[in-house]
Amino acid sequence: MLRPSSFRAALRSRVARPTRFASTGSNPQLEAAQKKAQEVLSSTQQTATKALESAKKLAGPLGETAGKYLASATKSAGPLGERAGKLMGAYKEPVFYNFAVFREIVKQVYRAEGLSPPSSVDAVQSAYRTIWTNATSKVFWQKAINNREIARLGVYAVEAYGIFKIGEMVGRRSIVGYKLE
């Protein structure tokens, strides 16, 4: 028969001891990543400052007024930004680094593809007008079937539907159905 004291000793011996990882020691890879993140952040700030100055010069008096409003907004968001940075704690630097990397990738794609926003409202209207006339034209669909373009159009339709469904899933935070309570 087991005594309570021997039973407690047996339980203590079976409990797994948590291992403690050294968190105060220096990690050269972590320090290098932090240094790189700081460099990217400073270069981003410098680039933004230069872009703001060039935008002010291009826009003339209107740009100077917009710059004043932007500077006042930056000053007013300063303490809020500081508090948000403190709330993020140790995650602040990796988040800034990953955001900077994402921004650079988007910038490279933007330049490589030669992307630009539409220059006027007429350009947007003409693009949608062309899509509408093609979608409602019997000749367009007959030509697409004869040239076997219908497969390409079908793939585009499936992609659009898939993106729509993914957006629905994100919106309702569930893959199937809504969470009712």
For each residue, the residues with C-beta under 8 A, 3 or more apart:
1:
2: 6 7 10
3: 6 7
4: 7 8
5: 8 9
6: 2 3 9 10
7: 2 3 4 10 11
8: 4 5 11 12
9: 5 6 12 13
10: 2 6 7 13 14
11: 7 8 14 15
12: 8 9 15
13: 9 10
14: 10 11
15: 11 12
16:
17:
18:
19:
20:
21:
22: 25
23:
24:
25: 22
26: 31
27: 30 31
28: 31 32
29: 32 33
30: 27 33 34
31: 26 27 28 34 35
32: 28 29 35 36
33: 29 30 36 37 93 94 97
34: 30 31 37 38 93
35: 31 32 38 39
36: 32 33 39 40 97
37: 33 34 40 41 93 94 96 97 100
38: 34 35 41 42 93
39: 35 36 42 43
40: 36 37 43 44 96 97 100 101
41: 37 38 44 45 96 97 100
42: 38 39 45 46
43: 39 40 46 47
44: 40 41 47 48 100 103
45: 41 42 48 49
46: 42 43 49 50
47: 43 44 50 51
48: 44 45 51 52
49: 45 46 52 53
50: 46 47 53 54
51: 47 48 54 55
52: 48 49 55 56 67 70
53: 49 50 56 57
54: 50 51 57 58
55: 51 52 58 59 63 66 67
56: 52 53 59 63 64 66 67
57: 53 54 60 63
58: 54 55 63
59: 55 56 62 63 64 66
60: 57 63 64
61: 64 65
62: 59 65 66
63: 55 56 57 58 59 60 66 67
64: 56 59 60 61 67 68
65: 61 62 68 69
66: 55 56 59 62 63 69 70
67: 52 55 56 63 64 70 71
68: 64 65 71 72
69: 65 66 72 73
70: 52 66 67 73 74
71: 67 68 74 75
72: 68 69 75 76
73: 69 70 76 77
74: 70 71 77 78
75: 71 72 78
76: 72 73 80
77: 73 74 80 81
78: 74 75 81 82
79: 82 83
80: 76 77 83 84
81: 77 78 84 85
82: 78 79 85 86
83: 79 80 86 87
84: 80 81 87 88
85: 81 82 88 92
86: 82 83 89
87: 83 84
88: 84 85 91 92 95
89: 86 92
90: 93
91: 88 94 95
92: 85 88 89 95 96
93: 33 34 37 38 90 96 97
94: 33 37 91 97 98
95: 88 91 92 98 99
96: 37 40 41 92 93 99 100
97: 33 36 37 40 41 93 94 100 101
98: 94 95 101 102
99: 95 96 102 103
100: 37 40 41 44 96 97 103 104
101: 40 97 98 104 105
102: 98 99 105 106
103: 44 99 100 106 107
104: 100 101 107 108
105: 101 102 108 109
106: 102 103 109 110
107: 103 104 110 111
108: 104 105 111 112
109: 105 106 112 113 115
110: 106 107 113 115
111: 107 108 114
112: 108 109
113: 109 110
114: 111
115: 109 110
116: 119
117:
118: 121 123 124 127
119: 116 123
120: 123 124
121: 118 124 125
122: 125 126
123: 118 119 120 126 127
124: 118 120 121 127 128
125: 121 122 128 129
126: 122 123 129 130
127: 118 123 124 130 131
128: 124 125 131 132
129: 125 126 132 133
130: 126 127 133 134
131: 127 128 134 135
132: 128 129 135 136
133: 129 130 136 137 140
134: 130 131 137 140
135: 131 132 140
136: 132 133
137: 133 134 140 141
138: 141 142
139: 142 143
140: 133 134 135 137 143 144
141: 137 138 144 145 150
142: 138 139 145 146
143: 139 140 146 147 149
144: 140 141 147 149 150 153
145: 141 142 148 149 150
146: 142 143
147: 143 144
148: 145 151
149: 143 144 145 152 153
150: 141 144 145 153 154
151: 148 154 155
152: 149 155 156
153: 144 149 150 156 157
154: 150 151 157 158
155: 151 152 158 159
156: 152 153 159 160
157: 153 154 160 161
158: 154 155 161 162
159: 155 156 162 163
160: 156 157 163 164
161: 157 158 164 165
162: 158 159 165 166
163: 159 160 166 167
164: 160 161 167 168
165: 161 162 168 169
166: 162 163 169 170
167: 163 164 170 171
168: 164 165 171 172
169: 165 166 172 173 174 175
170: 166 167 173
171: 167 168
172: 168 169 177 178 179
173: 169 170 179
174: 169 177 178 179
175: 169
176:
177: 172 174
178: 172 174
179: 172 173 174
180:
181:
